[in-house]
Amino acid sequence: MDICKNCLEPIPESQIYCSMKCWQEHRNPSSQVSEGPSPPLNISEWIKAQAKAWGSIIGMFFSLFILLLVIATFIEDFQLYLISSTIILSIFVFLVLRYVYDSNEITKLLKFPKTIDTWKLIGIALAIDIFVVKPLHVAISFHFFPDLQEQEVITALEEMSQISAIITAFSVSILTPILEELLFRGFILGMFLKCYNEKVAILLSAIIFAIVHEPVAIGMAFGGGLIYGWLRVRTGSIVPSTLLHIFWNSFVSIIVIIY
């Protein structure tokens, strides 16, 4: 049995809240008053909520940038830098999440999927990713941007020695998805859910996710961001989206190394 995210009452594993009322109260803590309906956020409160969310996200990116610069001053080897920076940044984002979320929320956010329904959602998301997002990305890229080159990481893998390629592929396939899901679906999407509805929050997080990728991968990253965000909202956890992200990155890395 799990516990309700709002009132902490026991609930079935397939649920997140025990009732619609608890869901509404948890989404809008100001609604927890003793009598009468809760008033909507006024313009001032709405602006403050958005400013806090966007300010937190900008602050996070700035902090990660500074961390990368510091790491680069101590580590020159590319493979070591790639692995070390990804691990350090992941730990940093995780610590921020521990500060932002309470213990029950962080437990839910990192909960491994155990129910059949959750695995069905992962399967649906995987099918959409493979048979819709990726073909659309390839078709659009070839039609509108025929001169675009491959992603730098793919080109780098093709030119590396086998040992170096395997080390880099491990980082790209396992460590990078963990970092990106902690950051984009854990922190950024979480910040947006505090001031926007779920659809807007997922869309905005997917746009930012796409922007930080190379131009050749923007379309694919945007589609993936929508799918991963949808999984995060539907399950309440970033583990399903992380598993799906790891699967795709690993698939691409294996294909590049073998061929």
N, C-alpha and C positions, 0 to 999 in steps of 0.2 A: 504493500500500500504506500502511496505517496501522500503528501500533505498539500493542502490548498496554498497557493502562493500568497493569498491575502489573509485568510483567517487561521491558517495552519491546522485546519480540521482534516482528518484522514479522508482521502479520496481514492478511487481506482487509478491504476497506473496509466490508463488511457486518457485521463483528464489532467488539466492543469489547475482549474479552479473548481470549487464545489458548486457554484451557482453563477448565474449571470450578474447578480448583484455584486458578488465578490470580484468578478472580472472588471466591472465598471469602477468599483472602489479602488482596485489596484492600479488601473490605468490612470485614474484621476484621484489621487489621495485627498485633494481638497473637498471631494464629495462626501467624505466621511463625517457628516454632521449629524446631530441628534434628531433633528426634526426638519421636515419639508424637503423638497427637491433641491439638488445642488445647483448653484448658479454657474453658468458657463464662464470660462476664463475671459476676463476683459482684455481689451487691446493691449494694455500695459503689461499684463501678466503673460499674454501670448508672445509679445515681442521679447520679453525677458527670457522666456523658455527657449525661444529660437536662438537668441543671442548666446545663451549658455551652451546649447547644443553645438552650434557652429564654432563658438569660441573654444570649446573643449576639443573638437575635431582638429581645428587649426593648430591648437597647442600640442596635440598628440603628434601631428606630422612634423612640427618644428622640433619637438623633442627627439623623435626618431632620426631626423636629419642630423642633429647635433651628435647623437650617439654613433651614427655611421661615420661621421668625420673623426670622432675620437678613436673609434676602432681602426680606421684606415691609417691613423698615425702610428699605430703599433704593429699592424699586420700588413705585410706587403704581398705575400703569396696569395694568388687569386683563390685557389680552392679553400685554403684555410680561412681567408677573409670571408668568403661566401658562407661557409658553414658557421663560423664564429659569430658573424654579424646576425645571421638569421636566428641562431639560438638566443643570443643576448637580447635582440629586439623582441623575440617571443616572450622571454621571461619578463621584460619590462612591461609589455602590453598586459600580460597576465596579472602582474602586480597592480596595475592600474584598474583592471577589472575587479580584482579583489577589494579595491578601495571603493569603486563605484557601486558594486552590487553587494547586497547583504548575503549572509551565509547560505540561506535557502535559495536565493536567486543564482548564486554562483554554482551551487550544486546542481540545479536544474540545467543551467547553461552548459555544464560539462558532463551531463549524464549520458552514458552510453545507451544506444537504442536497444530495448529488450522486447518490445511488443511487435507482433506481426504487422500491425497497422503502420508503425514507424518504418519498418523495412519495406513495406509496400510503397510508402511515400518516396523512399530512397530509390526504389526501382522505377517509379514513375518519373522522378526527376532525372534519373540516368537515361531513360529512354528519350525524354524530351531533349536532353543535352546532346545525345548522339545523333538522333534522327531528325531534329528540327534546328537546334541552334548551330551546330557545326556545319551542316550542309548549307544553311543560309549564309553563314559567315564566308564559306568558301566561294559560293556563287556570287555574293556581293563583292568580295575582294577581287575576284578574277574579272568581273564585269566593269566595275568602276575604278579599281586601282590595280591595273595589270602590271605595273612596274614596281609594286611594293616587294621588298625583299623579305626573306624569312626572319623570324624573331632572332635577335642576337644570340640568345641562349642556345637556340637550335643550331645556328651556324657555328657557335663555339664548341658545342658537343661534337659536331661532325669533324672539326679540325683538331681535337684533342687526342692524346694517346688514350688507349683503352682504360688504363687505370684512372687517369685524370677524368675521363668521361664518366666512369662509374661513380667516382666521388662526387662530381658535380651533379650527376643525375639523381643521386641520393638526396642531395640538398634540395634540388628543384622539385623532386617527386614527393618527398616526405616533409622536410622542414619548412619549405616555403608555403605549402597549403596550410600548415598549422599556424604559421605566423599570420597569413592573410585572413584566415577565418577568425582568429582571435581579434584581429584588428577591424576587419570590415563587417563581419556578421556579429561579433561579440561587442566591440566598442562602438563603432560608427552607427551601425543599425540600431543598437541599443539606445544611443543618444537621440536618434531621430524618432524612435518610438515614443519618446517622452513628450514630443511636441507635435507629431504628425500622426495621421492614421496609418495603418499598416501598408497600404498600397503605395502611398507617397513615400514612406520611410524606405521601403524596399527599392523603389525606383531611384531615389536620391543616392542610396548607398551603392546601387549598381552603377550609376553614372560616375561616381567618384572612383569606384573599382576599375572601371573602364579607362578613365583618364590617366591613372597611374601606370597603365600598361603601354607598350609600344604601339605606334599607329597601326601596324599590321595586325595587332591582336585586339584592338579596341572593340570591334563588333562581337568577337567571341567572348571577351571578358564581360561585356555588358550583358549578354545573354546568360552567361554563367552566373553573374552577379544576381540577376533576377531569380534564377533557379535556386541558388544557394540561400538567398534571402528568404524566398518562399519556404524553403525547408526549415530555416531557423525559426520563422514565425509559426509555422504549423506544428513543429515539435517542441519549441521552447528551448532547444539545445543546438549548439554549434557542432556537435559531434557528427550528425548525419551529413551536413554540408562538408565537413572536413574529410570524411571518408570518401565522398563523391569527388571532391577536389583532388585528393590523393590518387584515386583511381585514374582520373583523366590525365593528370600530370605524369604518372608512372607509365601509362599506356604510350603517351607521346615519347617519353624518354627511351623506353625500350625499343620502340620502332626506329628512332634515330640511331641508337647505338648498334642495333642489329644490322640495319641497312645503310 
